Amino acid sequence: MQIIPGQIKTAALQGYLQGAVAPRPICFASTVDKDGTPNLSPFSFFNIFGSNPVTLIFSPARRVRDNTTKHTLENILETKEVVINVVNYAMVQQASLSSCEYPKGVNEFEKSGFTPVAAEKVKPFRVKESPVQFECVVKEVLEQGTEGGAGNLIICEAVMIHINDNILNEAGNIDPHKIDLVARMGGDYYCRASGGAVFEVAKPNTSLGIGIDALPSSIRQSRILTGNNLGQLANVHEQPVIDPAFEDEHLKNIFQYYSITPDEMEKELHLHAQQLLENGKVQEAWQVLLAGAQ
């Protein structure tokens, strides 16, 4: 499929965009109008774009069906302040409820059952149930168009951050399993960023990885190892050498049972290395592969 924006209906295009660019974190935006009337609404066109200053941007786009604007945008243009609350699994149904298009002046805190808490530095309320809340001043609003679906980039600077101590690990960092965030996919789909959905990828080391092009051809051209597996193996600053002290009972069994069938032995070695890689044991996987290359 190939799509040229402008040649299909905006609603259909938006569906493809939201399905492809996902998961998207949720900005649960709390605002007030010039009279102090609160508003609460979630937006998934959102992310963080800097840490000095702390810059967050979200976009309440113009409605596709009738080209109207959101109360959140109107309030921000009046007051230039917002509290961005993150959304976790325990509050996702209530947050979704708050997205109902209630008439202006209706308090979504009351409709969705959330608890408003006074902010320290801005007028909008914080959401008590949210595990992290960013009090923000709005630095700029960039209108991207005047037709339905056009975005309005709200560039915010966080002036105070509130973090629930219950989501921190022993080192004082946010634990992804404790914060239990959710994110938007396409259509009515969400995803939950905890449990088996959360995994680690080692950052490229500061000494530079050797790269997949530097892997031995028997490894690089493996019919078993995936691109992810090769990426793990190539993220070492120099190719390991055989460690005479390395012991692995499964490796011994492979040599014992498959030594007379080299192709089968290579297959089993690569399957064993793959299992080690999936368990994060990169150096052990290297030793298995190097043993097979002798």
C-alpha atoms as an extended CHARMM CRD file, in Angstrom:
* protein
*
       294  EXT
         1         1  MET       CA              0.0000000000        0.0000000000        0.0000000000  PROA      1               0.0000000000
         2         2  GLN       CA              1.1340000000        3.5180000000       -0.7640000000  PROA      2               0.0000000000
         3         3  ILE       CA             -0.5940000000        6.6700000000        0.4450000000  PROA      3               0.0000000000
         4         4  ILE       CA             -0.1560000000       10.2620000000       -0.6480000000  PROA      4               0.0000000000
         5         5  PRO       CA             -1.6050000000       12.5810000000        2.0280000000  PROA      5               0.0000000000
         6         6  GLY       CA             -4.3610000000       14.7010000000        0.5640000000  PROA      6               0.0000000000
         7         7  GLN       CA             -5.5180000000       11.9710000000       -1.8050000000  PROA      7               0.0000000000
         8         8  ILE       CA             -7.5200000000       10.0350000000        0.7830000000  PROA      8               0.0000000000
         9         9  LYS       CA            -10.0290000000       11.2370000000        3.3670000000  PROA      9               0.0000000000
        10        10  THR       CA             -8.4600000000       12.7240000000        6.4720000000  PROA      10              0.0000000000
        11        11  ALA       CA            -10.3130000000       10.3410000000        8.8030000000  PROA      11              0.0000000000
        12        12  ALA       CA             -8.9110000000        7.3100000000        6.9700000000  PROA      12              0.0000000000
        13        13  LEU       CA             -5.4180000000        8.8060000000        6.8890000000  PROA      13              0.0000000000
        14        14  GLN       CA             -5.5720000000        9.5220000000       10.6180000000  PROA      14              0.0000000000
        15        15  GLY       CA             -6.4410000000        5.8710000000       11.2480000000  PROA      15              0.0000000000
        16        16  TYR       CA             -3.3230000000        4.7190000000        9.4040000000  PROA      16              0.0000000000
        17        17  LEU       CA             -1.1550000000        7.2670000000       11.2040000000  PROA      17              0.0000000000
        18        18  GLN       CA             -2.3950000000        6.2800000000       14.6400000000  PROA      18              0.0000000000
        19        19  GLY       CA             -1.9530000000        2.6030000000       13.8400000000  PROA      19              0.0000000000
        20        20  ALA       CA              1.5810000000        3.0590000000       12.5490000000  PROA      20              0.0000000000
        21        21  VAL       CA              2.9890000000        5.6090000000       14.9970000000  PROA      21              0.0000000000
        22        22  ALA       CA              2.3640000000        3.7300000000       18.2280000000  PROA      22              0.0000000000
        23        23  PRO       CA              2.4050000000        3.1710000000       21.1100000000  PROA      23              0.0000000000
        24        24  ARG       CA              1.9820000000        6.8200000000       22.0380000000  PROA      24              0.0000000000
        25        25  PRO       CA              2.2530000000        8.0920000000       25.6350000000  PROA      25              0.0000000000
        26        26  ILE       CA             -0.8090000000        9.8610000000       26.9680000000  PROA      26              0.0000000000
        27        27  CYS       CA             -0.8660000000       13.4920000000       28.0380000000  PROA      27              0.0000000000
        28        28  PHE       CA             -3.7240000000       13.8370000000       30.5150000000  PROA      28              0.0000000000
        29        29  ALA       CA             -4.0500000000       17.6080000000       30.3430000000  PROA      29              0.0000000000
        30        30  SER       CA             -5.6290000000       19.6190000000       33.1450000000  PROA      30              0.0000000000
        31        31  THR       CA             -6.4580000000       23.2320000000       32.2980000000  PROA      31              0.0000000000
        32        32  VAL       CA             -8.6960000000       26.0560000000       33.4850000000  PROA      32              0.0000000000
        33        33  ASP       CA            -10.3330000000       28.8320000000       31.5220000000  PROA      33              0.0000000000
        34        34  LYS       CA             -9.9790000000       32.5300000000       32.3470000000  PROA      34              0.0000000000
        35        35  ASP       CA            -12.7500000000       32.1770000000       34.9320000000  PROA      35              0.0000000000
        36        36  GLY       CA            -11.0590000000       29.2430000000       36.6760000000  PROA      36              0.0000000000
        37        37  THR       CA            -13.4160000000       26.5240000000       35.3780000000  PROA      37              0.0000000000
        38        38  PRO       CA            -11.4710000000       23.2250000000       35.2050000000  PROA      38              0.0000000000
        39        39  ASN       CA            -11.1630000000       20.9430000000       32.1960000000  PROA      39              0.0000000000
        40        40  LEU       CA             -9.5180000000       17.5260000000       31.9090000000  PROA      40              0.0000000000
        41        41  SER       CA             -8.8150000000       15.6410000000       28.6950000000  PROA      41              0.0000000000
        42        42  PRO       CA             -6.3560000000       13.0040000000       27.3570000000  PROA      42              0.0000000000
        43        43  PHE       CA             -4.2060000000       13.4550000000       24.2370000000  PROA      43              0.0000000000
        44        44  SER       CA             -1.9220000000       10.8940000000       22.6520000000  PROA      44              0.0000000000
        45        45  PHE       CA             -0.0790000000       13.2310000000       20.3010000000  PROA      45              0.0000000000
        46        46  PHE       CA              2.4780000000       13.8280000000       23.0410000000  PROA      46              0.0000000000
        47        47  ASN       CA              6.0800000000       13.3680000000       24.1270000000  PROA      47              0.0000000000
        48        48  ILE       CA              9.0570000000       14.8980000000       25.9360000000  PROA      48              0.0000000000
        49        49  PHE       CA             11.5240000000       16.8660000000       23.8290000000  PROA      49              0.0000000000
        50        50  GLY       CA             14.1740000000       18.1790000000       26.1960000000  PROA      50              0.0000000000
        51        51  SER       CA             15.4100000000       18.0650000000       29.7770000000  PROA      51              0.0000000000
        52        52  ASN       CA             17.0900000000       21.4810000000       30.1390000000  PROA      52              0.0000000000
        53        53  PRO       CA             14.6340000000       23.1190000000       30.1180000000  PROA      53              0.0000000000
        54        54  VAL       CA             12.1220000000       20.3090000000       30.5680000000  PROA      54              0.0000000000
        55        55  THR       CA             10.1430000000       20.5740000000       27.3340000000  PROA      55              0.0000000000
        56        56  LEU       CA              6.9470000000       18.6410000000       26.6880000000  PROA      56              0.0000000000
        57        57  ILE       CA              4.8000000000       19.0190000000       23.5920000000  PROA      57              0.0000000000
        58        58  PHE       CA              1.2950000000       17.7790000000       22.9510000000  PROA      58              0.0000000000
        59        59  SER       CA             -1.2140000000       18.5340000000       20.2390000000  PROA      59              0.0000000000
        60        60  PRO       CA             -4.9840000000       18.9130000000       20.5990000000  PROA      60              0.0000000000
        61        61  ALA       CA             -5.7700000000       18.5930000000       16.9080000000  PROA      61              0.0000000000
        62        62  ARG       CA             -8.7950000000       20.1880000000       15.2880000000  PROA      62              0.0000000000
        63        63  ARG       CA            -11.6750000000       17.7050000000       15.1150000000  PROA      63              0.0000000000
        64        64  VAL       CA            -11.7770000000       15.9540000000       11.7550000000  PROA      64              0.0000000000
        65        65  ARG       CA            -15.5550000000       15.6510000000       11.5220000000  PROA      65              0.0000000000
        66        66  ASP       CA            -16.5030000000       19.3120000000       12.0510000000  PROA      66              0.0000000000
        67        67  ASN       CA            -13.2370000000       21.2900000000       12.2700000000  PROA      67              0.0000000000
        68        68  THR       CA            -13.8970000000       22.5430000000       15.8050000000  PROA      68              0.0000000000
        69        69  THR       CA            -11.2400000000       23.0040000000       18.4920000000  PROA      69              0.0000000000
        70        70  LYS       CA            -10.9220000000       21.3770000000       21.9250000000  PROA      70              0.0000000000
        71        71  HSD       CA            -11.6630000000       23.1820000000       25.1890000000  PROA      71              0.0000000000
        72        72  THR       CA             -8.1100000000       22.3480000000       26.2760000000  PROA      72              0.0000000000
        73        73  LEU       CA             -6.6930000000       24.4340000000       23.4320000000  PROA      73              0.0000000000
        74        74  GLU       CA             -9.0800000000       27.2920000000       24.1060000000  PROA      74              0.0000000000
        75        75  ASN       CA             -8.1710000000       27.3290000000       27.8100000000  PROA      75              0.0000000000
        76        76  ILE       CA             -4.4490000000       27.2690000000       27.1050000000  PROA      76              0.0000000000
        77        77  LEU       CA             -4.7340000000       30.1960000000       24.7140000000  PROA      77              0.0000000000
        78        78  GLU       CA             -6.4420000000       32.1010000000       27.5470000000  PROA      78              0.0000000000
        79        79  THR       CA             -4.1960000000       31.1420000000       30.4750000000  PROA      79              0.0000000000
        80        80  LYS       CA             -0.9160000000       29.7090000000       29.0620000000  PROA      80              0.0000000000
        81        81  GLU       CA             -0.7760000000       27.0510000000       31.8140000000  PROA      81              0.0000000000
        82        82  VAL       CA             -1.3960000000       23.2840000000       31.9800000000  PROA      82              0.0000000000
        83        83  VAL       CA             -0.7350000000       20.3030000000       34.2180000000  PROA      83              0.0000000000
        84        84  ILE       CA              0.2920000000       17.2070000000       32.2720000000  PROA      84              0.0000000000
        85        85  ASN       CA             -0.5640000000       14.0430000000       34.1960000000  PROA      85              0.0000000000
        86        86  VAL       CA              0.6460000000       10.6230000000       33.0440000000  PROA      86              0.0000000000
        87        87  VAL       CA             -1.8430000000        7.7580000000       32.7590000000  PROA      87              0.0000000000
        88        88  ASN       CA             -1.2920000000        4.2860000000       34.1840000000  PROA      88              0.0000000000
        89        89  TYR       CA             -3.3610000000        1.1170000000       33.9840000000  PROA      89              0.0000000000
        90        90  ALA       CA             -5.2320000000        1.7640000000       37.2290000000  PROA      90              0.0000000000
        91        91  MET       CA             -6.7790000000        4.9500000000       35.8140000000  PROA      91              0.0000000000
        92        92  VAL       CA             -7.0830000000        4.2780000000       32.0710000000  PROA      92              0.0000000000
        93        93  GLN       CA            -10.8560000000        3.6780000000       31.9890000000  PROA      93              0.0000000000
        94        94  GLN       CA            -11.5500000000        6.8810000000       33.9030000000  PROA      94              0.0000000000
        95        95  ALA       CA             -9.1380000000        8.8200000000       31.7110000000  PROA      95              0.0000000000
        96        96  SER       CA            -10.9200000000        7.5280000000       28.6150000000  PROA      96              0.0000000000
        97        97  LEU       CA            -14.2750000000        8.5780000000       30.1050000000  PROA      97              0.0000000000
        98        98  SER       CA            -12.9830000000       12.1280000000       30.5020000000  PROA      98              0.0000000000
        99        99  SER       CA            -12.4910000000       12.3240000000       26.7280000000  PROA      99              0.0000000000
       100       100  CYS       CA            -16.2690000000       12.5060000000       26.2510000000  PROA      100             0.0000000000
       101       101  GLU       CA            -17.1250000000       15.7970000000       24.5850000000  PROA      101             0.0000000000
       102       102  TYR       CA            -19.0310000000       17.3480000000       27.4360000000  PROA      102             0.0000000000
       103       103  PRO       CA            -20.2790000000       20.9110000000       26.9540000000  PROA      103             0.0000000000
       104       104  LYS       CA            -17.9780000000       23.7370000000       27.9790000000  PROA      104             0.0000000000
       105       105  GLY       CA            -18.1720000000       24.3580000000       31.7130000000  PROA      105             0.0000000000
       106       106  VAL       CA            -18.7370000000       20.6960000000       32.6550000000  PROA      106             0.0000000000
       107       107  ASN       CA            -16.1180000000       19.5490000000       35.1720000000  PROA      107             0.0000000000
       108       108  GLU       CA            -14.4480000000       16.3880000000       33.8400000000  PROA      108             0.0000000000
       109       109  PHE       CA            -12.8680000000       15.7690000000       37.2450000000  PROA      109             0.0000000000
       110       110  GLU       CA            -16.3830000000       15.1330000000       38.5400000000  PROA      110             0.0000000000
       111       111  LYS       CA            -17.5280000000       13.1790000000       35.4840000000  PROA      111             0.0000000000
       112       112  SER       CA            -14.4930000000       10.8480000000       35.5180000000  PROA      112             0.0000000000
       113       113  GLY       CA            -14.2200000000       10.5970000000       39.2970000000  PROA      113             0.0000000000
       114       114  PHE       CA            -10.6720000000       11.9150000000       39.6220000000  PROA      114             0.0000000000
       115       115  THR       CA             -9.4520000000       13.9140000000       42.5810000000  PROA      115             0.0000000000
       116       116  PRO       CA             -8.2970000000       17.4950000000       41.8790000000  PROA      116             0.0000000000
       117       117  VAL       CA             -5.2570000000       18.6420000000       43.8610000000  PROA      117             0.0000000000
       118       118  ALA       CA             -4.0220000000       22.2220000000       43.8930000000  PROA      118             0.0000000000
       119       119  ALA       CA             -0.8170000000       22.7810000000       41.9590000000  PROA      119             0.0000000000
       120       120  GLU       CA              2.1350000000       24.6420000000       43.4540000000  PROA      120             0.0000000000
       121       121  LYS       CA              3.0840000000       26.9830000000       40.6150000000  PROA      121             0.0000000000
       122       122  VAL       CA              0.2000000000       27.0520000000       38.1210000000  PROA      122             0.0000000000
       123       123  LYS       CA             -3.5790000000       27.4570000000       38.3310000000  PROA      123             0.0000000000
       124       124  PRO       CA             -4.8160000000       24.1370000000       36.8090000000  PROA      124             0.0000000000
       125       125  PHE       CA             -5.3470000000       21.2350000000       39.1970000000  PROA      125             0.0000000000
       126       126  ARG       CA             -3.2140000000       18.1200000000       39.3550000000  PROA      126             0.0000000000
       127       127  VAL       CA             -4.8120000000       14.6650000000       39.1370000000  PROA      127             0.0000000000
       128       128  LYS       CA             -4.1060000000       12.9750000000       42.4670000000  PROA      128             0.0000000000
       129       129  GLU       CA             -4.4140000000        9.4690000000       41.0100000000  PROA      129             0.0000000000
       130       130  SER       CA             -1.7060000000       10.0960000000       38.3690000000  PROA      130             0.0000000000
       131       131  PRO       CA              1.7310000000        8.7360000000       39.3980000000  PROA      131             0.0000000000
       132       132  VAL       CA              3.6080000000       11.6600000000       37.8010000000  PROA      132             0.0000000000
       133       133  GLN       CA              2.3450000000       15.2020000000       37.2710000000  PROA      133             0.0000000000
       134       134  PHE       CA              4.0950000000       18.0260000000       35.4290000000  PROA      134             0.0000000000
       135       135  GLU       CA              3.1330000000       21.5820000000       36.2630000000  PROA      135             0.0000000000
       136       136  CYS       CA              3.7950000000       23.5280000000       33.0760000000  PROA      136             0.0000000000
       137       137  VAL       CA              3.8230000000       27.0020000000       31.6340000000  PROA      137             0.0000000000
       138       138  VAL       CA              3.0380000000       27.1870000000       27.9340000000  PROA      138             0.0000000000
       139       139  LYS       CA              5.8760000000       28.7720000000       25.9700000000  PROA      139             0.0000000000
       140       140  GLU       CA              4.3310000000       28.6820000000       22.5080000000  PROA      140             0.0000000000
       141       141  VAL       CA              1.3660000000       27.3420000000       20.5370000000  PROA      141             0.0000000000
       142       142  LEU       CA              2.1120000000       26.4740000000       16.9190000000  PROA      142             0.0000000000
       143       143  GLU       CA             -0.9400000000       26.1710000000       14.7070000000  PROA      143             0.0000000000
       144       144  GLN       CA             -0.3180000000       23.6510000000       11.9250000000  PROA      144             0.0000000000
       145       145  GLY       CA             -3.3650000000       24.4210000000        9.8210000000  PROA      145             0.0000000000
       146       146  THR       CA             -6.9850000000       25.5130000000        9.8420000000  PROA      146             0.0000000000
       147       147  GLU       CA             -8.6950000000       22.4110000000        8.4710000000  PROA      147             0.0000000000
       148       148  GLY       CA            -10.0530000000       19.4000000000       10.3550000000  PROA      148             0.0000000000
       149       149  GLY       CA             -7.2010000000       17.1880000000       11.6120000000  PROA      149             0.0000000000
       150       150  ALA       CA             -4.6600000000       20.0120000000       11.8020000000  PROA      150             0.0000000000
       151       151  GLY       CA             -2.4930000000       19.9270000000       14.8880000000  PROA      151             0.0000000000
       152       152  ASN       CA             -1.7830000000       22.6470000000       17.4180000000  PROA      152             0.0000000000
       153       153  LEU       CA              1.6200000000       22.0590000000       18.9870000000  PROA      153             0.0000000000
       154       154  ILE       CA              1.5380000000       23.1980000000       22.5980000000  PROA      154             0.0000000000
       155       155  ILE       CA              5.1370000000       23.6430000000       23.7140000000  PROA      155             0.0000000000
       156       156  CYS       CA              5.3270000000       23.4430000000       27.4950000000  PROA      156             0.0000000000
       157       157  GLU       CA              8.0420000000       23.9550000000       30.0610000000  PROA      157             0.0000000000
       158       158  ALA       CA              7.6870000000       21.9630000000       33.2840000000  PROA      158             0.0000000000
       159       159  VAL       CA              8.3050000000       24.1640000000       36.3160000000  PROA      159             0.0000000000
       160       160  MET       CA              7.5440000000       21.4920000000       38.9270000000  PROA      160             0.0000000000
       161       161  ILE       CA              7.2940000000       17.7030000000       38.7720000000  PROA      161             0.0000000000
       162       162  HSD       CA              5.4380000000       15.5270000000       41.2920000000  PROA      162             0.0000000000
       163       163  ILE       CA              6.3930000000       11.8230000000       41.4740000000  PROA      163             0.0000000000
       164       164  ASN       CA              4.5960000000        9.2920000000       43.6580000000  PROA      164             0.0000000000
       165       165  ASP       CA              7.2080000000        7.5790000000       45.8620000000  PROA      165             0.0000000000
       166       166  ASN       CA              5.3950000000        4.2450000000       45.4370000000  PROA      166             0.0000000000
       167       167  ILE       CA              6.5890000000        3.9270000000       41.8170000000  PROA      167             0.0000000000
       168       168  LEU       CA             10.2950000000        4.2430000000       42.6940000000  PROA      168             0.0000000000
       169       169  ASN       CA             12.7360000000        1.3660000000       43.0410000000  PROA      169             0.0000000000
       170       170  GLU       CA             15.4170000000        1.0390000000       45.7150000000  PROA      170             0.0000000000
       171       171  ALA       CA             17.7850000000        3.2280000000       43.6950000000  PROA      171             0.0000000000
       172       172  GLY       CA             15.2090000000        6.0140000000       43.5860000000  PROA      172             0.0000000000
       173       173  ASN       CA             14.4330000000        5.5760000000       39.8870000000  PROA      173             0.0000000000
       174       174  ILE       CA             11.0340000000        5.0300000000       38.3190000000  PROA      174             0.0000000000
       175       175  ASP       CA             10.2940000000        1.3070000000       38.0930000000  PROA      175             0.0000000000
       176       176  PRO       CA              8.4110000000        0.5620000000       34.8300000000  PROA      176             0.0000000000
       177       177  HSD       CA              6.4870000000       -2.2680000000       36.4720000000  PROA      177             0.0000000000
       178       178  LYS       CA              5.3800000000       -0.0860000000       39.3930000000  PROA      178             0.0000000000
       179       179  ILE       CA              4.3490000000        2.9210000000       37.3150000000  PROA      179             0.0000000000
       180       180  ASP       CA              2.4530000000        0.5290000000       34.9920000000  PROA      180             0.0000000000
       181       181  LEU       CA              1.9260000000        3.0380000000       32.1860000000  PROA      181             0.0000000000
       182       182  VAL       CA             -0.4900000000        2.6480000000       29.3030000000  PROA      182             0.0000000000
       183       183  ALA       CA             -0.1850000000        4.0130000000       25.7800000000  PROA      183             0.0000000000
       184       184  ARG       CA             -2.4770000000        4.5050000000       22.7970000000  PROA      184             0.0000000000
       185       185  MET       CA             -2.4360000000        2.3910000000       19.6940000000  PROA      185             0.0000000000
       186       186  GLY       CA             -4.7400000000        2.7560000000       16.6920000000  PROA      186             0.0000000000
       187       187  GLY       CA             -8.5250000000        2.6390000000       16.9340000000  PROA      187             0.0000000000
       188       188  ASP       CA             -9.7620000000        1.6170000000       20.3830000000  PROA      188             0.0000000000
       189       189  TYR       CA             -6.5370000000       -0.2000000000       21.2330000000  PROA      189             0.0000000000
       190       190  TYR       CA             -4.1950000000        0.5580000000       24.1160000000  PROA      190             0.0000000000
       191       191  CYS       CA             -1.1100000000       -1.2330000000       25.3670000000  PROA      191             0.0000000000
       192       192  ARG       CA              0.1250000000       -1.7860000000       28.9080000000  PROA      192             0.0000000000
       193       193  ALA       CA              3.8330000000       -1.0940000000       29.4570000000  PROA      193             0.0000000000
       194       194  SER       CA              4.5630000000       -3.5310000000       32.2640000000  PROA      194             0.0000000000
       195       195  GLY       CA              5.0730000000       -7.2410000000       32.8530000000  PROA      195             0.0000000000
       196       196  GLY       CA              6.2470000000       -9.2160000000       29.8310000000  PROA      196             0.0000000000
       197       197  ALA       CA              5.7870000000       -6.1930000000       27.5600000000  PROA      197             0.0000000000
       198       198  VAL       CA              8.7710000000       -4.4710000000       29.1890000000  PROA      198             0.0000000000
       199       199  PHE       CA             12.2540000000       -5.5950000000       28.1430000000  PROA      199             0.0000000000
       200       200  GLU       CA             15.7590000000       -4.2080000000       28.2060000000  PROA      200             0.0000000000
       201       201  VAL       CA             18.0550000000       -3.3870000000       25.2940000000  PROA      201             0.0000000000
       202       202  ALA       CA             21.6470000000       -2.6320000000       26.2560000000  PROA      202             0.0000000000
       203       203  LYS       CA             22.6580000000        0.8180000000       25.0610000000  PROA      203             0.0000000000
       204       204  PRO       CA             25.5320000000        0.8400000000       22.5400000000  PROA      204             0.0000000000
       205       205  ASN       CA             28.7270000000        0.9310000000       24.5750000000  PROA      205             0.0000000000
       206       206  THR       CA             30.8630000000        4.0660000000       24.6450000000  PROA      206             0.0000000000
       207       207  SER       CA             33.7660000000        2.2390000000       22.9740000000  PROA      207             0.0000000000
       208       208  LEU       CA             31.6150000000        1.5990000000       19.8520000000  PROA      208             0.0000000000
       209       209  GLY       CA             30.1940000000       -1.7660000000       18.8950000000  PROA      209             0.0000000000
       210       210  ILE       CA             32.0770000000       -3.7760000000       16.2890000000  PROA      210             0.0000000000
       211       211  GLY       CA             28.9720000000       -3.7750000000       14.0680000000  PROA      211             0.0000000000
       212       212  ILE       CA             27.1930000000       -6.5950000000       12.2890000000  PROA      212             0.0000000000
       213       213  ASP       CA             29.5020000000       -6.2300000000        9.2880000000  PROA      213             0.0000000000
       214       214  ALA       CA             32.4220000000       -7.3010000000       11.5280000000  PROA      214             0.0000000000
       215       215  LEU       CA             30.7940000000      -10.5360000000       12.7050000000  PROA      215             0.0000000000
       216       216  PRO       CA             32.2660000000      -13.7950000000       11.3750000000  PROA      216             0.0000000000
       217       217  SER       CA             30.3800000000      -14.8750000000        8.2630000000  PROA      217             0.0000000000
       218       218  SER       CA             29.1820000000      -18.1020000000        9.9100000000  PROA      218             0.0000000000
       219       219  ILE       CA             27.3920000000      -15.9560000000       12.4950000000  PROA      219             0.0000000000
       220       220  ARG       CA             26.3310000000      -13.1190000000       10.1960000000  PROA      220             0.0000000000
       221       221  GLN       CA             24.7910000000      -15.5300000000        7.6780000000  PROA      221             0.0000000000
       222       222  SER       CA             23.1140000000      -17.7310000000       10.2760000000  PROA      222             0.0000000000
       223       223  ARG       CA             19.7490000000      -19.2130000000        9.3550000000  PROA      223             0.0000000000
       224       224  ILE       CA             18.7990000000      -19.2360000000       13.0310000000  PROA      224             0.0000000000
       225       225  LEU       CA             19.9950000000      -15.9880000000       14.5520000000  PROA      225             0.0000000000
       226       226  THR       CA             17.7040000000      -13.0030000000       13.9960000000  PROA      226             0.0000000000
       227       227  GLY       CA             18.6340000000       -9.4020000000       13.3060000000  PROA      227             0.0000000000
       228       228  ASN       CA             18.0290000000       -8.6680000000       16.9780000000  PROA      228             0.0000000000
       229       229  ASN       CA             20.3960000000      -11.4820000000       17.9450000000  PROA      229             0.0000000000
       230       230  LEU       CA             23.0950000000      -10.1720000000       15.6050000000  PROA      230             0.0000000000
       231       231  GLY       CA             22.6170000000       -6.6770000000       17.0150000000  PROA      231             0.0000000000
       232       232  GLN       CA             23.3070000000       -8.0170000000       20.5090000000  PROA      232             0.0000000000
       233       233  LEU       CA             26.4330000000       -9.8560000000       19.3930000000  PROA      233             0.0000000000
       234       234  ALA       CA             27.7190000000       -6.8360000000       17.4700000000  PROA      234             0.0000000000
       235       235  ASN       CA             27.3500000000       -4.5070000000       20.4520000000  PROA      235             0.0000000000
       236       236  VAL       CA             30.7780000000       -5.4360000000       21.8760000000  PROA      236             0.0000000000
       237       237  HSD       CA             33.7860000000       -3.1700000000       21.4260000000  PROA      237             0.0000000000
       238       238  GLU       CA             35.9830000000       -6.0560000000       20.2940000000  PROA      238             0.0000000000
       239       239  GLN       CA             35.2930000000       -9.6120000000       19.2310000000  PROA      239             0.0000000000
       240       240  PRO       CA             35.6480000000      -11.9660000000       22.1990000000  PROA      240             0.0000000000
       241       241  VAL       CA             38.1640000000      -14.8270000000       22.1350000000  PROA      241             0.0000000000
       242       242  ILE       CA             37.6600000000      -18.3760000000       23.3470000000  PROA      242             0.0000000000
       243       243  ASP       CA             37.7560000000      -18.6360000000       27.1160000000  PROA      243             0.0000000000
       244       244  PRO       CA             39.3230000000      -22.0050000000       28.1120000000  PROA      244             0.0000000000
       245       245  ALA       CA             37.5610000000      -21.7950000000       31.4670000000  PROA      245             0.0000000000
       246       246  PHE       CA             34.0890000000      -21.5070000000       29.9390000000  PROA      246             0.0000000000
       247       247  GLU       CA             31.8860000000      -24.4690000000       30.8240000000  PROA      247             0.0000000000
       248       248  ASP       CA             28.4160000000      -25.2290000000       29.5000000000  PROA      248             0.0000000000
       249       249  GLU       CA             26.7940000000      -28.6240000000       29.8900000000  PROA      249             0.0000000000
       250       250  HSD       CA             24.4370000000      -28.1330000000       26.9720000000  PROA      250             0.0000000000
       251       251  LEU       CA             27.3860000000      -27.2120000000       24.7520000000  PROA      251             0.0000000000
       252       252  LYS       CA             29.0870000000      -30.4820000000       25.6960000000  PROA      252             0.0000000000
       253       253  ASN       CA             25.9470000000      -32.4260000000       24.7790000000  PROA      253             0.0000000000
       254       254  ILE       CA             25.7430000000      -30.7290000000       21.3800000000  PROA      254             0.0000000000
       255       255  PHE       CA             29.3070000000      -31.7410000000       20.5670000000  PROA      255             0.0000000000
       256       256  GLN       CA             28.6280000000      -35.2700000000       21.7970000000  PROA      256             0.0000000000
       257       257  TYR       CA             25.4650000000      -35.9070000000       19.8010000000  PROA      257             0.0000000000
       258       258  TYR       CA             25.9910000000      -33.8590000000       16.6290000000  PROA      258             0.0000000000
       259       259  SER       CA             29.7290000000      -34.0080000000       15.9710000000  PROA      259             0.0000000000
       260       260  ILE       CA             29.2830000000      -36.2910000000       12.9370000000  PROA      260             0.0000000000
       261       261  THR       CA             26.6740000000      -33.9980000000       11.3320000000  PROA      261             0.0000000000
       262       262  PRO       CA             28.2780000000      -30.5380000000       11.0540000000  PROA      262             0.0000000000
       263       263  ASP       CA             25.1810000000      -28.8170000000        9.6760000000  PROA      263             0.0000000000
       264       264  GLU       CA             22.9800000000      -30.0980000000       12.4920000000  PROA      264             0.0000000000
       265       265  MET       CA             25.6340000000      -29.2090000000       15.0340000000  PROA      265             0.0000000000
       266       266  GLU       CA             25.8170000000      -25.6240000000       13.7670000000  PROA      266             0.0000000000
       267       267  LYS       CA             22.0400000000      -25.3970000000       13.9190000000  PROA      267             0.0000000000
       268       268  GLU       CA             21.9670000000      -26.6120000000       17.5380000000  PROA      268             0.0000000000
       269       269  LEU       CA             24.8140000000      -24.3100000000       18.5300000000  PROA      269             0.0000000000
       270       270  HSD       CA             23.0320000000      -21.3190000000       17.0510000000  PROA      270             0.0000000000
       271       271  LEU       CA             19.7560000000      -22.2940000000       18.7370000000  PROA      271             0.0000000000
       272       272  HSD       CA             21.5760000000      -22.5700000000       22.0550000000  PROA      272             0.0000000000
       273       273  ALA       CA             23.2910000000      -19.2130000000       21.5050000000  PROA      273             0.0000000000
       274       274  GLN       CA             19.9580000000      -17.6660000000       20.6170000000  PROA      274             0.0000000000
       275       275  GLN       CA             18.4450000000      -18.8690000000       23.8760000000  PROA      275             0.0000000000
       276       276  LEU       CA             21.3580000000      -17.3710000000       25.7970000000  PROA      276             0.0000000000
       277       277  LEU       CA             20.9250000000      -14.0620000000       23.9700000000  PROA      277             0.0000000000
       278       278  GLU       CA             17.2280000000      -13.9790000000       24.7780000000  PROA      278             0.0000000000
       279       279  ASN       CA             18.2380000000      -14.2910000000       28.4280000000  PROA      279             0.0000000000
       280       280  GLY       CA             20.7060000000      -11.4180000000       28.0660000000  PROA      280             0.0000000000
       281       281  LYS       CA             23.8040000000      -13.6520000000       28.2560000000  PROA      281             0.0000000000
       282       282  VAL       CA             25.7840000000      -12.1240000000       25.4120000000  PROA      282             0.0000000000
       283       283  GLN       CA             29.2670000000      -13.2360000000       26.4770000000  PROA      283             0.0000000000
       284       284  GLU       CA             28.0770000000      -16.8230000000       26.9920000000  PROA      284             0.0000000000
       285       285  ALA       CA             26.4550000000      -16.8080000000       23.5480000000  PROA      285             0.0000000000
       286       286  TRP       CA             29.7390000000      -15.6370000000       22.0460000000  PROA      286             0.0000000000
       287       287  GLN       CA             31.5790000000      -18.5280000000       23.7140000000  PROA      287             0.0000000000
       288       288  VAL       CA             29.0960000000      -21.0550000000       22.3000000000  PROA      288             0.0000000000
       289       289  LEU       CA             29.4130000000      -19.6160000000       18.7960000000  PROA      289             0.0000000000
       290       290  LEU       CA             33.2000000000      -19.4150000000       18.9780000000  PROA      290             0.0000000000
       291       291  ALA       CA             33.3690000000      -23.0370000000       20.1380000000  PROA      291             0.0000000000
       292       292  GLY       CA             31.3950000000      -24.0620000000       17.0970000000  PROA      292             0.0000000000
       293       293  ALA       CA             33.6670000000      -22.1200000000       14.7610000000  PROA      293             0.0000000000
       294       294  GLN       CA             36.8140000000      -24.0350000000       15.7970000000  PROA      294             0.0000000000
